[in-house]
Amino acid sequence: MELNTVLQSTYTCRYYRDKTIEEPKLKRVLDAARWGPSGGNRQPVSLVVIRDQKKKLALQELYLPLWEPYVKGVEEGDIKISARDSNMLRDADHFARNIAKIPVLIKVCARLGDVHPTDTNLDRLSIVGGASIYPAVQNILLAARSENLGSALTTLLCAVEPEVKKLLEIPEDVSTAAMITLGYPLKDFPKKLNRKPIEEMCWGENYGKKVF
Ligand SMILES: Cc1cc2nc3c(=O)[nH]c(=O)nc-3n(C[C@H](O)[C@H](O)[C@H](O)COP(=O)(O)O)c2cc1C
């Protein structure tokens, strides 16, 4: 599949078919994670692949209480959203209530001792802390698309890391960075994602100065 087609149509899939992912296909998607860069090539990322029904249900049960306050906030008018976002809310709500039915869940883990953040002395949240982890995640999403599989990157469950670690027997020195869902999508892939034009996010020489 052409690279630009993959880049422009790797969307967040929230509706899946009840169809098992073939083992060689799944292995190719997971293998893509290995090729992401990491600081000092320390390769801190590891993956837990979850297909067991009981475990998937347990993860759904951890996810829902984190998701539901958001829906309530919108319903009660505390959180304002656009018409487009209200479609997303409907889709994300369906997703949250059906996580256990998605064929494969991937818990992305990282050994924090190996992530090498260079911005921890600044008076702000570390961004570099994730920089050795999320290239592997994006590789999985893109590889899934190239295999005609849908995927969704989620981070809500990171808020209940101790419970997730217990469920999946993740060692003490390993943290959780995301959960990726994987399966055959129910709907067609989008032709193009909804993203800002390049003129709104790419500057020349100085921030804010036109480059194109
Ligand atoms: C860091 C990150 C965390 C996200 N967490 C969640 C999540 O917990 N639940 C969810 O339904 N979607 C999650 N998303 C998906 C975003 O909502 C989605 O990427 C965005 O709305 C754009 O939609 P698209 O990917 O289909 O273009 C997350 C995306 C990112 C990049």
The ligand as an SDF file (V2000), in Angstrom:
LIG
                    3D

 31 33  0  0  0  0  0  0  0  0999 V2000
   -2.4880   10.3590   22.9580 C   0  0  0  0  0  0  0  0  0  0  0  0
   -3.8580    9.9350   22.4810 C   0  0  0  0  0  0  0  0  0  0  0  0
   -4.7510    9.3960   23.3860 C   0  0  0  0  0  0  0  0  0  0  0  0
   -6.0240    8.9920   22.9840 C   0  0  0  0  0  0  0  0  0  0  0  0
   -6.8570    8.4070   23.8830 N   0  0  0  0  0  0  0  0  0  0  0  0
   -8.0670    7.9740   23.4790 C   0  0  0  0  0  0  0  0  0  0  0  0
   -8.9130    7.2880   24.4000 C   0  0  0  0  0  0  0  0  0  0  0  0
   -8.5630    7.0450   25.5550 O   0  0  0  0  0  0  0  0  0  0  0  0
  -10.1240    6.8800   23.9410 N   0  0  0  0  0  0  0  0  0  0  0  0
  -10.5230    7.0990   22.6400 C   0  0  0  0  0  0  0  0  0  0  0  0
  -11.6550    6.7040   22.2950 O   0  0  0  0  0  0  0  0  0  0  0  0
   -9.7320    7.7280   21.7440 N   0  0  0  0  0  0  0  0  0  0  0  0
   -8.5130    8.1500   22.1290 C   0  0  0  0  0  0  0  0  0  0  0  0
   -7.6850    8.7750   21.2200 N   0  0  0  0  0  0  0  0  0  0  0  0
   -8.1030    8.9430   19.8120 C   0  0  0  0  0  0  0  0  0  0  0  0
   -8.3890   10.4060   19.4400 C   0  0  0  0  0  0  0  0  0  0  0  0
   -9.6230   10.7850   19.9710 O   0  0  0  0  0  0  0  0  0  0  0  0
   -8.3650   10.5300   17.8910 C   0  0  0  0  0  0  0  0  0  0  0  0
   -7.0650   10.2760   17.4250 O   0  0  0  0  0  0  0  0  0  0  0  0
   -8.7770   11.9150   17.4100 C   0  0  0  0  0  0  0  0  0  0  0  0
  -10.1030   12.1880   17.7670 O   0  0  0  0  0  0  0  0  0  0  0  0
   -8.6730   12.0410   15.8910 C   0  0  0  0  0  0  0  0  0  0  0  0
   -9.4660   11.0650   15.2770 O   0  0  0  0  0  0  0  0  0  0  0  0
   -8.8490   10.1700   14.0980 P   0  0  0  0  0  0  0  0  0  0  0  0
   -7.6550    9.4770   14.6760 O   0  0  0  0  0  0  0  0  0  0  0  0
   -9.9410    9.1930   13.7120 O   0  0  0  0  0  0  0  0  0  0  0  0
   -8.4970   11.0800   12.9790 O   0  0  0  0  0  0  0  0  0  0  0  0
   -6.4080    9.1550   21.6120 C   0  0  0  0  0  0  0  0  0  0  0  0
   -5.4770    9.6860   20.6900 C   0  0  0  0  0  0  0  0  0  0  0  0
   -4.2210   10.0560   21.1170 C   0  0  0  0  0  0  0  0  0  0  0  0
   -3.2260   10.5730   20.1040 C   0  0  0  0  0  0  0  0  0  0  0  0
  1  2  1  0
  2  3  1  0
  2 30  2  0
  3  4  2  0
  4  5  1  0
  4 28  1  0
  5  6  2  0
  6  7  1  0
  6 13  1  0
  7  8  2  0
  7  9  1  0
  9 10  1  0
 10 11  2  0
 10 12  1  0
 12 13  2  0
 13 14  1  0
 14 15  1  0
 14 28  1  0
 15 16  1  0
 16 17  1  0
 16 18  1  0
 18 19  1  0
 18 20  1  0
 20 21  1  0
 20 22  1  0
 22 23  1  0
 23 24  1  0
 24 25  2  0
 24 26  1  0
 24 27  1  0
 28 29  2  0
 29 30  1  0
 30 31  1  0
M  END
$$$$
